[in-house]
Amino acid sequence: MTQFDLFVATRASHAALLPVVLIASFINEARPAPIINIG
């Protein structure tokens, strides 16, 4: 696997995860209490 293949795979995985992150952040904003409480 070349650096370019790794770059493309990373970009593809980020593009696939982006909607999940947006939905998770939207749900987190919609709720008064945070889903993930750090600290």
C-alpha positions as CSV (number, residue, x, y, z in Angstrom):
1,M,0.0,0.0,0.0
2,T,1.4,3.3,-1.0
3,Q,1.1,6.6,0.8
4,F,-1.5,7.7,-1.8
5,D,-3.6,4.6,-1.1
6,L,-3.4,5.3,2.6
7,F,-4.3,8.9,2.0
8,V,-7.4,7.9,-0.1
9,A,-8.5,5.3,2.5
10,T,-8.1,7.8,5.3
11,R,-10.1,10.4,3.4
12,A,-12.8,7.9,2.6
13,S,-13.1,6.8,6.2
14,H,-13.3,10.5,7.3
15,A,-16.0,11.1,4.8
16,A,-17.9,8.1,6.0
17,L,-17.6,9.2,9.7
18,L,-18.6,12.8,9.1
19,P,-22.4,12.2,9.0
20,V,-22.1,10.1,12.2
21,V,-20.2,12.9,14.0
22,L,-22.7,15.5,12.8
23,I,-25.6,13.5,14.0
24,A,-23.9,12.7,17.3
25,S,-23.2,16.4,17.9
26,F,-26.7,17.3,16.9
27,I,-28.1,14.9,19.5
28,N,-25.7,16.2,22.0
29,E,-26.9,19.7,21.4
30,A,-30.5,18.8,21.5
31,R,-30.2,17.2,25.0
32,P,-29.7,19.3,28.1
33,A,-27.2,16.8,29.6
34,P,-24.1,15.8,27.7
35,I,-24.0,12.2,26.5
36,I,-20.2,12.0,27.1
37,N,-19.2,13.6,30.4
38,I,-15.4,14.0,30.6
39,G,-14.0,14.7,34.0
